[in-house]
Amino acid sequence: MYPPPAAADEVAAELALVRPGLTAGFRAELPRARAAVLTRLWRALAHEPLPWVEARDRSADGVTLRLRDGRRLHGPAADPYATRAYAPAVDLDGRPYDDPARLLAALAVPHGDGFAAELAHSAASLALSRAAQRELPDETPTRDREWEQRVVDGHPYHPNCRARPGFSVAEQFAYAPEHRPLVRLGLVPVPADRALVSGDWPDALRAGSRLLVPVHPWQAAHVLKPRHDEERLRHDGERRRNDDERRRYTEAGHTHTPAHNHRHHHHPYDDNRPAHPLMSLRTLALPAGPHVKTALSARLTSSVRDISVPSVTSSALLSAFAERLAARTDGLLHITRTLGAVTDGTPELAAVLRESPEVYAGRGERVVPVAALPLTGLPESAAWLTDFARLVLAVGLRLLELGVALEAHGQNLLVVLSAEDAPVRLVYRDLADIRVSPARLAGHGIEVPALPARILADDQDALRRKLFGSLVAGTLAATAGSGPALGAVLDAALADLPRTPDTRALREGPVPAKALTLMRLTPDRQGDLWAELPNPLR
């Protein structure tokens, strides 16, 4: 029934080889790391529409889940918006569990084994990150990328907050942002006539008639090299067959050998580009230049982080469209422009160059990713938190009214702080998962460009889920830290904003949130699944 405790033991064994001095710290961090992951899992069990949970009974001493097979699962009251409380253990039919992986294995639900292994890895990886962070210099960040590298715990609500399956301990130290490494991106040449390009690909990433595609070293080692090796074996087989055919052709007395097409293969250049990894791990900041989003065919939290071919080919058009819409927010929102994107026609070899958010900071200002705001201490002031909520809601709701729903979670959204630390503007990056309503745009006389079909949506619930699920149930909830605090700032911020059908839906309805655990336990379903959380305003 139980998964083997391989994740923690394997991390400890690797640590003994690569960082033996950190082993004791890692072991010391494991209990709290497991509690952090268990808390996220318990929140999901208490609120997501899981098919094997028949009823939830709430009482003064917590929540009891009645399972379809007759068992009872009991735990503490689960504030769906809390990020600072821990669930030390939950009880399954009289037996306490303080390990999320063992709990999920004991539940024995469909597709639970794989998810249990991911939870074990998430807890072990989180313990590793926390232990290593204690040994790094405690310096006040001065750059946006330095703030990103201070976010140690990952996603505030996903049980897979730190799961990095496929990454060894050495690779986590080499590539994960919280370890503050300098990553050297490889460069893979792609013939220009075989590349798909959107925007302008810079001369610095060209070599004659070839385009140089920045490649994450993990991708080069685990995906592109095996792919290249397979192609080389196939090419060697073709060459042997061609040699045999040429020999038979010559022996038959012919003087001309048949022509054969010889394929070009990807070879990483010896040249590389040093870069600083950001929160998403696959996106990195070049020291004095733009950010580069690379393909990374690994499952991080929920998704494999490839770059689809349509997202490359539409990136310049989508960037220009978003800039025009952002101009309608009276200077309160900037979109980091996509400078160029390229792919060889596969999602495994692609890259996108974007502006750094810091270009939108004026003199004396700084840019901080929203996920890092709790580290600044600013949200501890109710007045500051209300000002921030008013800013992000004004921008998000204005764009939603026009017809664009941002996925404004703490990784995509950054705030520009004045010299006095007041929130004055927002910066949004990565447009891949926004939703655009042609009907709403047309109602405002805005021409709809030829955007990818997957981001188009006129359904009101789909648009509101996209924005409210990321901005309210994600960004604002994690910044406020609890349901009561979130309700207070929402009430104060919405009082100053125009009343619209969208604000009414936010005030009166349940708050949508991605059902992250349900999605991991439903691998045969494509797309997002949703939970409805109790409205903190009601």
C-alpha positions in Angstrom: 0.0 0.0 0.0 2.8 2.4 0.8 5.2 3.9 -1.7 8.8 3.1 -0.8 10.5 6.1 0.9 12.8 6.3 -2.1 12.7 10.1 -2.6 14.1 11.2 0.7 16.6 8.3 0.8 17.8 8.9 -2.7 18.2 12.6 -2.1 20.2 11.8 1.1 22.4 9.3 -0.8 23.1 11.8 -3.6 23.8 14.5 -1.0 26.4 12.3 0.6 28.3 12.4 -2.7 27.8 16.0 -3.9 27.2 18.0 -0.7 27.8 15.8 2.3 27.8 18.8 4.7 24.1 19.4 3.9 22.8 15.9 4.7 22.0 16.7 8.4 20.2 19.9 7.4 18.2 18.1 4.8 17.1 15.4 7.3 16.2 18.2 9.8 14.0 19.9 7.3 12.1 16.8 6.1 9.4 16.8 8.8 8.3 20.5 8.1 8.7 20.0 4.4 6.3 17.0 4.6 3.9 19.1 6.7 4.0 21.9 4.1 3.1 19.4 1.3 0.5 17.7 3.5 -1.1 21.1 4.2 -1.5 21.7 0.5 -2.9 18.2 -0.1 -5.3 18.5 2.8 -6.6 21.8 1.4 -7.3 20.0 -1.9 -9.0 17.1 -0.2 -11.2 19.4 1.8 -12.3 21.6 -1.1 -11.8 20.0 -4.6 -14.6 18.0 -6.3 -12.9 14.6 -5.9 -15.2 11.8 -7.1 -14.4 9.5 -4.3 -15.3 12.0 -1.6 -19.1 11.6 -0.9 -19.5 14.3 1.8 -17.7 16.8 4.0 -18.8 17.4 7.5 -17.5 20.6 9.2 -17.4 21.0 12.9 -15.6 22.9 15.6 -12.7 20.4 15.6 -12.1 20.4 11.9 -13.4 18.6 8.8 -14.4 15.0 8.3 -14.5 13.5 4.7 -16.8 10.6 4.2 -15.2 8.5 1.4 -17.1 6.4 -1.1 -15.7 3.2 0.4 -17.0 4.0 3.9 -13.8 5.2 5.5 -13.5 8.6 7.3 -10.7 11.1 6.8 -10.4 13.8 9.5 -8.2 16.8 9.7 -8.1 20.4 11.0 -10.2 23.2 9.6 -8.9 23.9 6.1 -8.9 27.6 5.2 -8.6 27.4 1.4 -6.7 30.7 1.2 -4.2 30.1 4.0 -0.5 29.9 3.3 1.0 30.3 6.8 -0.7 27.5 8.8 0.4 23.9 8.8 -1.7 20.6 9.1 0.7 18.5 11.2 -1.3 15.3 10.5 -4.6 13.9 9.3 -6.5 10.9 10.5 -7.7 8.0 8.3 -10.0 5.7 10.1 -8.2 6.2 13.4 -4.6 6.1 12.0 -2.7 9.4 11.9 -0.6 10.3 8.8 2.0 13.1 8.7 3.5 12.1 5.4 1.5 13.2 2.3 2.8 10.4 0.1 1.9 7.7 2.6 -1.5 9.2 3.1 -2.3 9.2 -0.6 -1.0 5.7 -1.0 -3.3 4.6 1.9 -6.3 6.2 0.3 -5.7 3.9 -2.7 -7.6 6.1 -5.2 -7.3 5.8 -9.0 -4.0 7.1 -10.4 -2.8 7.7 -6.8 0.4 5.7 -7.0 2.1 8.1 -9.5 0.9 11.1 -7.6 2.1 9.7 -4.3 5.6 9.3 -5.8 5.4 12.9 -6.9 4.4 14.1 -3.4 7.3 12.2 -1.9 9.6 13.9 -4.4 8.0 17.3 -3.7 8.6 17.0 0.1 12.2 15.8 -0.4 13.0 18.5 -2.9 11.4 21.2 -0.7 13.5 20.0 2.3 16.6 20.2 0.0 15.8 23.7 -1.1 15.1 24.9 2.5 18.3 23.3 3.8 20.5 24.8 1.1 18.9 28.2 1.4 20.1 28.5 4.9 23.7 28.3 3.7 23.4 31.1 1.1 24.2 34.7 1.9 21.3 36.6 3.4 21.6 39.7 1.3 18.7 42.1 0.4 17.9 41.6 -3.2 18.4 44.5 -5.6 17.3 42.9 -8.9 14.0 41.3 -9.8 15.8 38.0 -10.5 17.3 38.0 -7.0 13.8 38.3 -5.5 12.7 35.3 -7.6 15.6 33.3 -6.3 14.4 33.9 -2.7 11.1 32.1 -3.3 12.1 28.7 -1.9 8.7 26.9 -1.3 7.4 27.1 -4.8 3.6 27.1 -5.6 1.7 28.2 -2.5 -1.2 25.8 -3.0 0.0 22.9 -5.2 1.0 19.7 -3.4 3.7 19.3 -6.1 5.1 22.7 -5.0 8.7 21.5 -5.4 8.4 18.3 -7.4 11.1 18.1 -10.0 11.0 14.5 -11.3 13.9 13.7 -13.6 16.3 16.1 -11.9 19.1 14.6 -9.8 20.3 16.5 -6.7 23.3 17.7 -8.6 21.0 19.0 -11.3 18.8 20.8 -8.8 21.9 22.6 -7.4 23.0 23.4 -11.0 19.7 24.7 -12.4 17.1 25.5 -9.7 16.7 29.2 -9.0 16.6 29.0 -5.2 20.2 27.6 -5.3 21.2 30.8 -7.2 23.4 29.1 -9.8 24.7 30.5 -13.1 23.3 28.3 -15.8 25.1 28.0 -19.1 22.6 27.7 -21.9 23.7 25.7 -24.9 23.2 26.9 -28.5 21.8 24.6 -31.1 22.1 25.6 -34.8 19.0 25.2 -36.9 19.2 26.0 -40.7 17.2 29.2 -41.3 15.2 27.5 -44.0 14.0 24.9 -41.5 13.3 27.3 -38.7 10.0 28.9 -37.8 10.6 32.5 -36.5 8.3 35.1 -35.0 9.5 38.6 -34.5 13.2 39.5 -34.9 15.8 36.9 -34.0 18.9 38.8 -33.0 22.2 38.7 -35.0 24.0 37.6 -31.8 22.1 34.3 -32.1 22.9 33.7 -35.7 25.8 31.9 -37.4 25.8 32.4 -41.1 22.6 30.7 -42.5 21.8 29.1 -39.2 19.8 30.3 -36.2 21.2 29.5 -32.8 18.5 28.3 -30.4 19.3 28.7 -26.7 18.8 25.3 -25.0 18.6 24.5 -21.3 21.4 22.1 -20.4 18.9 19.6 -18.8 17.0 19.5 -22.1 20.2 19.1 -24.0 21.3 16.1 -21.9 17.9 14.4 -21.4 15.9 15.1 -24.5 17.9 16.5 -27.4 20.9 14.2 -27.0 18.8 11.0 -26.9 16.9 12.3 -29.9 20.1 13.2 -31.7 21.6 9.7 -30.8 18.5 8.1 -32.2 18.7 10.2 -35.4 22.4 9.4 -35.7 21.7 5.6 -35.5 19.0 6.0 -38.1 21.4 8.0 -40.3 24.2 5.5 -39.8 21.8 2.7 -40.9 20.8 4.8 -44.0 24.4 5.4 -44.8 25.2 1.7 -44.6 22.2 0.9 -46.9 23.4 3.7 -49.3 26.9 2.3 -49.3 25.6 -1.2 -50.1 23.3 0.2 -52.9 26.2 2.2 -54.3 28.5 -0.9 -54.3 25.8 -3.0 -56.1 25.2 -0.1 -58.5 28.9 0.1 -59.4 29.3 -3.7 -59.6 26.5 -3.7 -62.2 28.6 -1.5 -64.5 26.9 1.9 -63.9 29.0 5.0 -63.8 26.7 7.3 -61.8 25.7 6.6 -58.2 22.2 7.5 -57.1 21.7 10.7 -55.2 20.7 10.5 -51.6 19.4 13.2 -49.2 21.7 13.5 -46.1 19.9 14.9 -43.1 21.4 17.7 -41.0 21.5 16.9 -37.3 21.4 19.2 -34.2 24.8 19.5 -32.5 25.1 21.8 -29.5 27.7 24.5 -30.1 30.7 24.7 -27.7 29.7 28.4 -27.3 27.1 29.0 -24.6 25.3 31.9 -22.8 25.5 32.3 -19.0 22.1 33.1 -17.4 20.3 33.3 -14.1 17.3 30.9 -13.6 14.0 32.4 -12.6 11.0 31.0 -10.7 9.7 28.9 -13.7 13.2 27.3 -13.9 13.0 27.1 -17.7 13.0 30.9 -18.0 16.4 32.6 -17.4 17.7 36.1 -17.3 20.7 36.9 -19.4 23.0 39.1 -17.3 22.7 42.3 -19.4 19.9 41.5 -21.7 16.4 39.9 -22.1 14.9 36.9 -20.5 14.9 33.6 -22.5 12.2 31.0 -22.2 13.5 27.6 -23.1 11.8 24.3 -23.7 12.0 21.9 -20.8 10.4 18.5 -21.3 10.0 17.8 -17.6 6.9 17.8 -15.5 7.1 20.7 -13.0 4.0 20.9 -10.7 1.4 20.0 -13.2 2.7 20.5 -16.8 5.4 19.5 -19.1 7.2 22.7 -20.1 7.7 22.4 -23.8 7.0 25.4 -26.1 4.3 24.6 -28.6 4.9 25.5 -32.3 1.7 27.6 -32.4 2.8 29.6 -29.4 6.0 30.4 -31.2 4.5 31.4 -34.5 1.8 33.6 -32.9 4.1 35.2 -30.3 4.9 38.5 -32.0 1.2 39.0 -33.0 0.0 38.2 -29.5 2.6 40.5 -27.9 1.7 43.5 -30.1 -2.0 42.9 -29.4 -1.5 42.7 -25.6 0.6 45.9 -25.7 -2.3 47.7 -27.4 -4.8 46.5 -24.8 -2.4 47.3 -21.9 -2.3 50.9 -23.2 -6.0 51.2 -22.1 -5.1 50.9 -18.4 -3.9 54.5 -18.1 -0.3 53.4 -17.6 -1.0 50.9 -14.8 0.1 47.8 -16.7 3.0 47.0 -18.9 3.4 43.8 -20.9 7.0 42.5 -21.4 7.4 42.5 -25.2 8.3 39.3 -27.0 11.4 40.2 -28.9 11.7 37.0 -31.0 10.8 33.3 -30.9 12.1 30.4 -32.9 11.5 26.6 -33.2 12.8 23.8 -35.4 9.2 22.7 -35.8 9.1 20.6 -32.6 8.1 21.6 -29.1 11.3 20.2 -27.7 13.6 22.7 -29.5 12.3 26.2 -29.2 13.0 29.5 -27.4 11.3 32.8 -26.7 13.2 36.1 -26.0 11.3 38.6 -23.8 12.1 42.0 -22.3 13.2 42.0 -18.7 10.5 43.4 -16.4 13.1 45.8 -15.0 12.9 48.0 -18.1 9.6 49.3 -16.7 11.1 50.5 -13.4 11.8 54.2 -13.2 14.4 56.0 -11.1 14.3 54.8 -7.5 11.7 52.1 -8.3 12.1 48.4 -8.2 10.3 45.4 -9.7 9.3 42.5 -7.4 7.5 39.3 -8.6 4.2 39.0 -6.7 5.2 35.6 -5.4 8.1 37.2 -3.5 6.0 39.9 -1.9 5.6 38.1 1.4 9.4 38.1 1.7 9.4 41.9 1.7 7.3 42.2 4.7 5.0 44.7 2.9 1.8 42.7 3.0 1.9 42.7 6.8 0.4 46.3 6.5 -3.3 46.1 5.9 -3.2 49.6 4.2 -0.4 48.4 1.8 -2.2 45.2 1.1 -5.4 47.1 0.3 -3.6 49.5 -2.1 -2.0 46.5 -3.8 -5.4 44.7 -4.1 -7.0 47.8 -5.5 -4.3 48.1 -8.2 -4.3 44.5 -9.3 -8.1 44.3 -9.4 -8.5 47.6 -11.3 -6.1 46.3 -14.0 -7.4 42.8 -14.1 -11.1 43.7 -14.2 -10.5 46.5 -16.8 -8.8 44.1 -19.2 -11.5 41.5 -18.5 -14.2 44.0 -19.4 -12.3 44.7 -22.7 -12.0 41.0 -23.4 -8.7 39.7 -22.1 -8.4 37.4 -19.0 -4.9 37.3 -17.6 -3.5 34.3 -15.8 -2.2 36.7 -13.2 -0.6 34.3 -10.7 2.5 35.2 -8.6 4.9 34.1 -11.2 3.5 35.9 -14.2 2.6 39.1 -12.4 5.2 41.6 -11.0 4.6 44.9 -9.2 6.6 48.1 -9.6 7.3 49.7 -6.1 8.1 53.3 -5.7 11.0 54.5 -3.6 8.6 54.5 -0.7 7.5 51.0 -1.5 4.0 51.9 -2.7 2.6 49.7 -5.4 2.4 52.0 -8.5 2.2 49.8 -11.6 2.1 46.2 -12.7 4.2 44.2 -15.2 2.8 41.0 -16.8 4.9 38.4 -18.6 4.2 35.2 -20.6 1.1 35.5 -22.6 0.9 31.8 -23.5 -2.1 31.1 -21.2 -4.3 34.2 -21.4 -7.9 34.0 -22.7 -9.3 36.4 -25.2 -13.0 37.0 -25.9 -13.8 38.1 -29.5 -17.3 39.0 -28.5 -16.1 41.4 -25.7 -13.5 42.9 -27.9 -16.0 43.5 -30.7 -18.3 45.2 -28.2 -15.6 47.7 -27.5 -14.8 48.2 -31.2 -11.5 46.4 -30.9 -10.4 44.3 -33.9 -9.7 40.7 -33.2 -6.3 39.5 -34.6 -5.7 36.0 -35.9 -4.8 34.5 -32.5 -4.5 30.8 -31.8 -7.9 29.1 -31.3 -6.9 27.7 -28.0 -6.8 31.1 -26.3 -10.1 32.3 -27.7 -13.1 32.0 -25.3 -16.4 33.9 -25.1 -17.8 31.8 -22.3 -18.2 34.2 -19.3 -17.4 31.5 -16.7 -14.3 30.5 -18.6 -13.0 34.0 -18.7 -13.8 34.7 -15.0 -12.2 31.4 -13.9 -9.0 32.3 -15.7 -8.7 35.7 -14.0 -10.3 35.1 -10.6 -8.7 31.7 -10.2 -5.2 33.1 -10.7 -5.6 36.7 -9.3 -8.0 36.2 -6.4 -7.6 32.5 -5.4 -3.8 32.7 -6.2 -2.1 36.1 -6.1 -4.2 38.0 -3.6 -4.9 35.0 -1.4 -1.2 34.0 -1.1 -0.2 37.6 -0.5 -2.9 38.1 2.2 -2.2 34.7 3.7 -5.7 33.8 5.0 -9.4 33.9 4.1 -10.3 36.6 6.7 -7.4 38.9 5.5 -8.4 38.2 1.9 -12.0 39.1 2.5 -11.1 42.4 4.2 -8.8 43.6 1.4 -11.3 42.5 -1.3 -14.1 44.4 0.4 -12.0 47.6 0.7 -10.5 47.4 -2.8 -13.8 46.6 -4.6 -15.6 49.5 -2.9 -13.5 51.9 -5.0 -14.0 50.1 -8.3 -16.9 50.4 -10.8 -19.8 47.9 -10.3 -19.9 45.6 -13.3 -21.3 42.1 -14.0 -17.7 40.8 -13.4 -17.4 42.6 -10.0 -20.8 41.3 -9.0 -19.8 37.8 -9.9 -16.7 38.2 -7.8 -18.7 39.6 -4.8 -21.6 37.2 -4.9 -20.4 33.9 -6.3 -18.0 31.2 -5.2 -14.3 31.8 -6.0 -13.0 29.6 -8.8 -9.6 27.9 -8.3 -7.8 25.3 -10.3 -8.4 21.8 -8.8 -4.7 21.0 -8.9 -4.9 17.7 -7.1 -7.9 16.5 -9.1 -6.0 17.4 -12.3 -3.1 15.2 -11.2 -5.4 12.4 -10.4 -7.3 12.6 -13.7 -4.5 12.2 -16.3 -6.9 11.2 -19.0 -8.6 14.6 -19.0 -7.1 17.5 -21.0 -7.2 21.1 -19.8 -8.0 22.7 -16.5 -10.4 21.3 -13.9 -11.9 23.7 -11.3 -13.0 23.9 -7.7 -15.4 26.4 -6.2 -14.1 27.9 -3.0 -16.2 29.7 -0.4 -16.3 33.5 -1.0 -14.3 35.3 1.7 -16.7 38.3 1.2 -19.7 36.2 2.3 
